[in-house]
Amino acid sequence: MEGEGGESRREKRVEVAREVLERYNAIKDVMPERRGDLIGFERDKFYVALSEEEVYELSPLAYYVWALCSGDLTVEEIAHQISEGADVDINMVIEPLLIVLEELKKAGLVVY
């Protein structure tokens, strides 16, 4: 598919806002580690429990990010893996990844 100026969608670079890039650069070398256990799923909802009383419903994207947080991959490696798997420019992945990681961290589902 051709974009403006004859560039393919894959070749066209996407710019990331400075504030987003600063947040990414601050954590790109950390290795987030997931907490909790997958206890089930239905359609596009994934259920992860920290305890019997604390269960979270995750979207497919949030679950995918949570599953990649093994403690062995850096945030940068996770971003590249998502980018390659979805066949999109890495700059399109950074902001959604940061949002998901921040929400997972707030919920206690990942630590870093």
Wavefront OBJ file of the C-alpha trace (Angstrom):
o trace
v 0.000 0.000 0.000
v 1.430 3.346 -0.990
v 1.346 6.395 1.289
v 2.029 10.018 0.536
v 5.142 10.569 -1.547
v 5.208 6.937 -2.708
v 6.316 5.546 0.667
v 4.925 2.218 1.774
v 3.112 2.147 5.096
v 5.986 0.149 6.631
v 8.629 2.625 5.431
v 6.809 5.724 6.623
v 8.258 6.799 9.962
v 5.907 7.700 12.756
v 6.992 10.437 15.110
v 6.602 10.048 18.849
v 5.822 13.014 21.092
v 8.814 14.213 23.100
v 7.093 13.561 26.449
v 6.272 9.976 25.423
v 9.816 9.404 24.211
v 11.214 10.719 27.499
v 9.001 8.320 29.478
v 10.043 5.447 27.204
v 13.747 6.252 27.482
v 13.438 6.358 31.284
v 12.220 2.728 31.452
v 13.352 1.078 28.214
v 16.132 -0.852 29.971
v 14.042 -2.182 32.871
v 12.776 -5.757 32.867
v 9.172 -5.820 34.034
v 8.034 -8.979 35.767
v 4.420 -10.097 35.841
v 2.554 -10.969 39.018
v -0.537 -13.087 39.328
v -1.877 -16.041 37.387
v -4.076 -16.404 34.360
v -7.224 -18.070 35.670
v -9.331 -18.022 32.532
v -10.527 -16.233 29.450
v -13.604 -15.830 27.304
v -13.750 -14.165 23.909
v -11.565 -11.063 24.221
v -11.324 -10.965 28.026
v -8.504 -12.470 30.055
v -8.758 -12.927 33.820
v -5.638 -12.617 35.955
v -5.719 -13.119 39.713
v -3.316 -11.732 42.275
v -5.305 -13.519 44.987
v -8.715 -15.135 45.420
v -10.170 -11.711 46.188
v -8.276 -9.693 43.590
v -9.033 -10.607 39.966
v -8.460 -8.348 36.962
v -10.065 -8.449 33.532
v -7.503 -7.650 30.835
v -7.977 -6.669 27.212
v -6.107 -8.735 24.620
v -3.395 -6.056 24.377
v -2.990 -5.786 28.149
v -2.847 -9.576 28.444
v -0.239 -9.829 25.659
v 1.955 -7.208 27.348
v 1.451 -8.878 30.750
v 2.437 -12.257 29.271
v 5.625 -10.756 27.779
v 6.656 -9.380 31.180
v 8.694 -12.432 32.137
v 11.442 -10.512 33.889
v 13.794 -11.593 31.100
v 12.924 -8.928 28.507
v 13.517 -5.190 28.704
v 10.741 -2.752 27.840
v 12.677 -2.016 24.641
v 12.748 -5.724 23.727
v 9.031 -6.014 24.454
v 8.369 -3.000 22.198
v 10.400 -4.573 19.382
v 8.658 -7.923 19.789
v 5.212 -6.298 19.587
v 6.306 -4.147 16.635
v 7.620 -7.134 14.686
v 4.654 -9.344 15.562
v 2.145 -6.727 14.449
v 4.304 -5.609 11.490
v 4.094 -1.952 12.494
v 6.673 0.744 13.093
v 8.074 0.612 16.626
v 7.055 4.229 17.159
v 3.409 3.157 16.857
v 3.934 0.697 19.713
v 5.692 2.891 22.274
v 2.811 4.988 23.621
v 0.241 2.154 23.897
v 2.908 -0.028 25.537
v 3.695 2.669 28.110
v 0.006 3.150 28.909
v -0.540 -0.584 29.398
v 2.614 -1.006 31.502
v 1.645 1.928 33.721
v -1.854 0.503 34.276
v -0.502 -2.995 34.950
v 1.981 -1.528 37.430
v -0.754 0.456 39.222
v -2.792 -2.733 39.577
v 0.239 -4.633 40.903
v 0.201 -7.023 37.916
v 3.767 -6.087 36.938
v 6.701 -4.801 38.935
v 9.756 -2.883 37.760
l 1 2 3 4 5 6 7 8 9 10 11 12 13 14 15 16 17 18 19 20 21 22 23 24 25 26 27 28 29 30 31 32 33 34 35 36 37 38 39 40 41 42 43 44 45 46 47 48 49 50 51 52 53 54 55 56 57 58 59 60 61 62 63 64 65 66 67 68 69 70 71 72 73 74 75 76 77 78 79 80 81 82 83 84 85 86 87 88 89 90 91 92 93 94 95 96 97 98 99 100 101 102 103 104 105 106 107 108 109 110 111 112
